[in-house]
Amino acid sequence: MQLLSAFLFGVVFALGLGLAGMTQPSRIVGFLDVTGDWDPTLLFVMVGAVGLAGLSFPWVLRRRRPLLNPSFRLPERSAVDLRLLLGAAVFGIGWGLSGYCPGPALVSLVSGAEPVIVFVFSMMIGLLLGRWTREVWLASKPEDSTSEPERDTTPRECGQHDAVAPHPHSRRL
Amino acid sequence: MAVQAVVMGVAGGLLIGFAATGLFLFNGRLAGISGIASGLFEQQSREWLWRLAFILGLLAGGLALLAFYPQAFGPPAASPIVLVIAGLLVGFGAQLSNGCTSGHGVCGLARRSLRSAAATVTFITAGIVTVYVVKQL
């Protein structure tokens, strides 16, 4: 059931991206082009997306567990550190250069357009390089208190974590 | 600025928010695409299957768009060489910061995460600066 659920919400997510115009790189670049012919569409997309999710997420977190799984899986890190800011900056540069981020790029993959394939391919390589860098970085700074693995992105024995269902409010950052 | 684009933007955003909410309520997972995509490399993880299912959903949605709303797709904003570099940066940066526009920008902000707010402000700023610099070249 959870596979069907994930699939269906993936479809809806893609439809949202497409209808919102987020699969048009020129719209994204247009949004980031604040000194030029500004395209505010992304702003309205954020309003819609974060507005709805912002109202519903706290409501969902009041539950002890999700509907189809034993527990929620949430990021463990809470500190704003150099890694985060550096990574976000690097991401932003790539985003500004291409007008693509992971979601729209994957959705656009089905169009078969060569530029999208090129981007997705190198994005996957970038993800791999990022994973390895993270492991090396973590390995080299064991005293870093924020270095415990992400529950949402690193392989863990989910059973151990899921057994400790977090109190919803302990996740407020 | 076409009113239609604004309306479609909000409508699309609501769908995105709805999908993120749905994945969270039903699966208890955050719809952070970079994390989901990179998770495909962890075949041994219990999370692998739902991630694959979600990605397949993205692709299926893409097919639906292709069939019924092909104007959703637009031409690339850069040359292939630049796209290669951009892809590497997007993937690498997303992993390093543990998120992207959907992970931090939508789910993170919805969770009132300070980390995600910082990340979102940072990548938007970096994007703005990048577009500006490229324009000068």
Interface residues (C-beta under 8 A of the other chain):
Chain A: Q2 L3 L4 S5 A6 F7 L8 F9 G10 V11 V12 F13 A14 L15 G16 L17 G18 L19 A20 G21 M22 T23 Q24 P25 S26 R27 I28 V29 L32 D33 V34 T35 G36 D39 P40 T41 L42 L43 F44 V45 M46 V47 G48 A49 V50 G51 L52 A53 G54 S56 F57 P58 V60 L61 R63 R65 P66 L67 L68 N69 S71 F72 R73 L74 P75 R77 S78 A79 V80 R83 L84 L85 L86 G87 A88 A89 V90 F91 G92 I93 G94 W95 G96 L97 S98 G99 Y100 C101 P102 G103 A105 L106 V107 S108 L109 V110 S111 A113 E114 P115 V116 V118 F119 V120 F121 S122 M123 M124 I125 G126 L127 L128 L129 G130 R131 T133 R134 E150 D152 T153 T154 P155 R156 C158 R171 R172 L173
Chain B: M1 A5 V6 M8 G9 V10 A11 G12 G13 L14 L15 I16 G17 F18 A19 A20 T21 G22 L23 F24 L25 F26 N27 G28 R29 L30 A31 G32 I33 S34 G35 A37 S38 G39 F41 E42 Q44 S45 R46 E47 L49 W50 R51 A53 F54 I55 L56 G57 L58 L59 A60 G61 G62 L63 A64 L65 L66 Y69 A72 F73 G74 P75 P76 A77 A78 P80 V82 L83 V84 I85 A86 G87 L88 L89 V90 G91 F92 G93 A94 Q95 L96 S97 N98 C100 T101 S102 H104 G105 V106 C107 L109 A110 R111 R112 S113 L114 R115 A118 A119 T120 T122 F123 I124 T125 A126 G127 I128 V129 T130 V131 Y132 V134 K135
